[in-house]
């Protein structure tokens, strides 16, 4: 397996597949998963001639289960360590959910300043800010995230079954075609990571204000969001993000869930490919 050691000594696992002279696509996964959550996109883009890179966030998947650094600044810096180690240039960064926050901060603070980022895609992403505040009245109440922390601390294994079985993929909707393998794979990925990283990660994805990150991004940015996203509601995320981006395009999908990259992969992959080739 391939790892890069960050400046604070954390070993980050990564995949690097495809032709070395092809344009790279870097994937940033969601909480509490791993780079494996991008399987449908990685295989698709390999078939279309791209170089694909995906890493496991610190404390997640196969990366080191360190006790510190579970915040958006470290997430972005760790992504930068992978990019610099592989000397990736002209890269397209695609982030899902928490990974959308990571991708936005990476591009704003590392990728664009270093001239390494060509485009960005934010899918069902958490920016600009999830939690409700005076300045963000449309956000979710803090009690929602307190409840997530309690469920995780009380019984992480059960919580990591309940979330994908219910709202994550919209399997709780009437008439939904429940995919047992998808649920089990979500649980498998989650349980590979550390409880501490997942617990602290809730604060990272819910309380990090990324307004300035979005304003700083100048590369073309595609925002994709499901209109029935029960995890990151569209009104407080995508609809606000598109107003902050300098060169943004918003596409929304009626009835699609937070996990649309998996359960609607054919549709989403076509959108991603068209943007990558534009």
DRENBASE-481992 format. One line per field, with one value per residue (C-alpha): x, y, z. Coordinates in pm, 1 decimal. Layout:
u = [X,...]
v = [Y,...]
w = [Z,...]
end
This chain:
u = [0.0,108.5,143.0,274.4,389.4,264.8,457.8,320.5,413.1,71.7,71.6,-193.3,-295.5,-358.8,-441.6,-276.4,-400.7,-385.6,-141.0,110.6,89.8,-291.3,-484.2,-527.7,-856.5,-826.1,-1118.0,-1198.9,-1432.9,-1710.3,-1743.9,-1688.3,-1587.5,-1271.5,-1138.6,-1325.4,-1645.6,-1526.6,-1508.7,-1778.9,-1610.1,-1252.5,-1326.3,-1530.9,-1261.1,-987.6,-1187.4,-1190.4,-814.6,-768.5,-520.0,-714.4,-590.8,-786.6,-668.9,-810.1,-850.4,-645.9,-815.2,-1027.2,-983.8,-622.1,-461.6,-304.7,-548.4,-388.6,-563.5,-505.2,-569.2,-930.0,-1020.5,-1059.9,-717.0,-540.5,-767.3,-669.1,-301.3,-301.1,-453.7,-183.7,83.3,-50.9,-69.8,281.8,425.2,286.0,362.1,11.6,-58.1,-365.6,-573.3,-949.7,-1054.7,-1386.3,-1518.3,-1828.2,-1995.3,-1716.9,-1478.6,-1638.7,-1529.1,-1183.5,-1161.1,-1276.2,-1021.3,-747.2,-812.5,-846.3,-541.7,-308.8,-408.8,-466.6,-176.7,58.3,-87.9,-183.6,-566.0,-754.2,-1115.9,-1321.9,-1644.1,-1846.4,-2096.7,-2356.6,-2097.4,-2107.1,-1988.7,-2041.3,-2157.9,-2389.4,-2469.7,-2728.6,-2590.0,-2711.3,-2525.1,-2646.2,-3011.9,-3087.7,-2840.5,-2921.6,-2954.1,-2648.3,-2862.5,-2866.9,-2489.3,-2493.8,-2727.8,-2485.9,-2203.5,-2417.3,-2524.7,-2163.8,-2035.7,-2318.6,-2295.4,-2093.5,-2153.4,-2532.1,-2523.2,-2319.6,-2593.3,-2880.8,-2745.7,-2699.5,-3012.6,-3213.0,-3148.1,-2800.8,-2916.0,-3283.8,-3363.9,-3616.0,-3831.8,-4150.1,-4081.1,-3702.7,-3502.0,-3289.6,-2943.5,-2810.8,-2459.3,-2437.5,-2541.5,-2286.1,-2009.4,-2086.6,-2066.2,-1741.7,-1575.1,-1693.9,-1578.5,-1230.6,-1170.5,-1124.9,-1407.1,-1210.2,-1160.3,-1528.2,-1637.5,-1414.7,-1501.0,-1860.5,-1739.8,-1515.4,-1791.3,-2064.9,-1892.2,-1628.7,-1729.3,-1596.5,-1741.9,-1397.0,-1274.3,-1554.7,-1491.8,-1121.3,-1171.8,-1137.7,-1110.3,-1429.7,-1633.0,-1928.9,-2176.8,-2395.0,-2664.3,-2964.8,-3289.0,-3391.1,-3060.6,-3154.8,-2797.4,-2680.3,-2998.7,-2961.4,-3094.0,-2820.9,-2540.2,-2542.7,-2785.9,-2558.2,-2228.6,-2314.7,-2363.0,-2011.0,-1817.0,-1665.3,-1696.6,-1955.3,-2220.5,-2502.6,-2691.6,-2954.5,-3132.5,-3496.6,-3547.3,-3177.9,-3023.2,-2700.0,-2549.0,-2638.3,-2281.5,-2334.8,-2701.3,-2721.0,-2363.0,-2446.9,-2610.8,-2351.1,-2055.1,-2182.8,-2209.2,-1858.1,-1710.0,-1873.6,-1735.2,-1389.3,-1371.9,-1522.6]
v = [0.0,358.4,622.5,975.5,1114.8,1466.8,1743.4,1632.1,1269.6,1134.1,854.5,911.9,621.9,694.7,525.2,647.1,466.0,535.2,686.4,919.4,1164.3,1187.7,1467.7,1379.8,1374.3,1387.1,1254.1,1372.5,1136.3,1207.1,1140.9,876.8,681.5,623.3,645.8,320.2,524.2,652.6,307.3,384.7,710.8,580.5,289.4,513.4,778.6,518.7,388.3,742.2,783.4,992.8,944.7,897.6,970.7,915.8,922.3,821.7,1121.3,1107.2,874.8,722.9,405.1,289.8,619.1,655.5,674.6,978.7,1159.6,1510.5,1723.5,1631.3,1969.4,2122.1,2289.7,1957.6,1778.9,2026.0,2018.6,1638.6,1647.9,1895.4,1654.7,1382.5,1619.4,1751.7,1403.7,1292.2,1631.4,1654.0,1949.0,2063.7,1850.8,1837.9,1809.0,1640.3,1636.5,1476.2,1601.2,1665.9,1597.8,1891.8,2111.5,1959.6,2013.0,2373.6,2455.9,2271.3,2455.6,2794.4,2768.8,2523.4,2422.4,2760.2,2940.9,2663.3,2660.3,2292.8,2304.7,2332.4,2277.4,2179.5,1988.2,2005.7,1719.4,1722.0,1934.8,2093.9,2449.5,2723.8,2633.9,2363.9,2477.5,2744.4,3076.1,3436.3,3491.0,3156.9,3129.3,2858.3,2612.0,2308.3,2353.8,2260.0,1998.0,1796.2,1754.6,1691.7,1404.5,1263.0,1274.3,1100.4,826.6,769.3,757.3,532.9,268.5,356.7,20.8,54.3,421.2,328.7,83.4,320.1,611.8,434.2,223.4,542.7,898.7,882.4,707.2,791.3,428.4,555.7,705.8,520.4,288.7,320.1,31.9,-60.8,-194.1,-411.7,-424.0,-44.7,-35.0,-298.0,-126.3,204.8,25.7,-148.8,175.8,359.2,92.7,89.7,438.6,561.4,664.7,973.5,1094.7,1044.7,1217.0,1520.7,1520.4,1614.3,1949.9,1991.4,1939.3,2123.6,2427.1,2524.6,2843.7,2817.1,3137.2,3282.4,2958.7,2973.9,3341.6,3272.5,2998.5,3128.8,2804.3,2671.4,2497.4,2263.2,2228.8,1915.9,1849.6,1625.4,1808.1,1537.5,1543.3,1465.9,1494.5,1826.9,2018.9,2194.7,2536.5,2592.8,2452.2,2443.3,2734.0,2951.3,2822.5,2910.4,3274.5,3288.2,3119.3,3342.0,3085.6,2838.8,2624.7,2465.9,2151.4,1997.1,1662.9,1618.0,1327.6,1245.8,1169.5,1260.9,935.5,998.2,936.4,570.4,499.1,727.3,680.3,658.8,1003.4,1169.1,1020.6,1161.5,1507.2,1484.6,1367.6,1646.8,1904.7,1746.5,1758.3,2106.0]
w = [0.0,-69.4,201.4,233.3,567.9,644.3,818.7,1156.1,1093.6,999.4,741.4,475.3,251.8,-115.0,-445.8,-764.5,-1072.6,-1444.1,-1695.3,-1532.9,-1821.8,-1810.7,-1642.2,-1275.2,-1088.5,-710.6,-506.5,-152.6,33.9,282.8,654.6,795.8,488.0,283.1,-70.3,-142.3,-157.3,-496.5,-661.1,-918.3,-1019.5,-1010.4,-1244.8,-1474.4,-1512.9,-1562.6,-1857.4,-1997.3,-1983.3,-1668.6,-1386.5,-1062.4,-711.0,-390.2,-31.0,306.1,538.4,860.7,1107.6,829.5,626.7,611.7,718.4,1062.6,1353.2,1512.4,1797.1,1663.5,1356.1,1285.0,1140.8,795.9,798.8,853.7,606.7,333.4,427.5,416.0,67.6,-31.6,96.6,-134.0,-432.9,-378.1,-317.1,-654.3,-815.8,-959.5,-1188.1,-1380.7,-1142.2,-1107.3,-742.5,-668.6,-312.9,-164.5,154.7,410.6,124.2,-54.2,233.4,220.3,-155.2,-127.9,139.6,-47.8,-374.3,-202.7,23.6,-149.3,-502.0,-663.7,-491.6,-607.4,-959.5,-930.9,-949.3,-1279.3,-1172.9,-870.0,-813.3,-492.0,-463.5,-184.3,-9.2,337.1,251.8,326.6,682.9,814.6,1169.4,1240.2,1364.5,1368.4,1042.8,902.2,1004.8,750.4,900.7,1111.4,1490.1,1697.1,1869.1,1545.8,1559.1,1933.7,1856.0,1600.1,1855.0,2117.2,1876.8,1774.9,2133.6,2254.9,1980.8,1673.9,1504.1,1526.4,1426.0,1120.1,1020.6,1085.5,881.2,545.8,598.5,641.3,523.6,364.2,45.8,81.3,156.5,414.3,139.0,30.4,-260.5,-236.4,-384.0,-83.0,-172.3,108.1,-35.5,-36.6,329.2,426.8,233.4,408.9,745.7,646.3,549.8,859.0,1102.3,945.2,1083.6,1437.9,1668.1,1770.0,1413.6,1343.9,1665.9,1611.6,1242.2,1323.2,1454.8,1150.0,893.7,1081.4,1235.6,977.2,800.2,444.7,306.6,242.6,82.0,-173.1,-244.3,-301.1,-561.6,-917.9,-1117.0,-1280.3,-1010.9,-1056.9,-770.0,-777.3,-516.8,-469.4,-397.7,-147.8,42.3,404.0,535.5,387.0,299.1,-34.1,69.3,329.3,114.1,-265.4,-304.3,-89.7,-229.2,-586.4,-484.0,-338.4,-617.7,-887.4,-1168.2,-1046.7,-1215.4,-1015.5,-1114.9,-889.8,-912.9,-807.7,-568.0,-538.8,-200.4,-26.7,-154.8,-519.3,-637.1,-549.1,-615.5,-921.0,-1040.5,-1411.0,-1412.7,-1189.4,-1373.6,-1702.6,-1544.0,-1400.8,-1729.9,-1927.5,-1684.4,-1683.8,-2063.4,-2104.8]
end
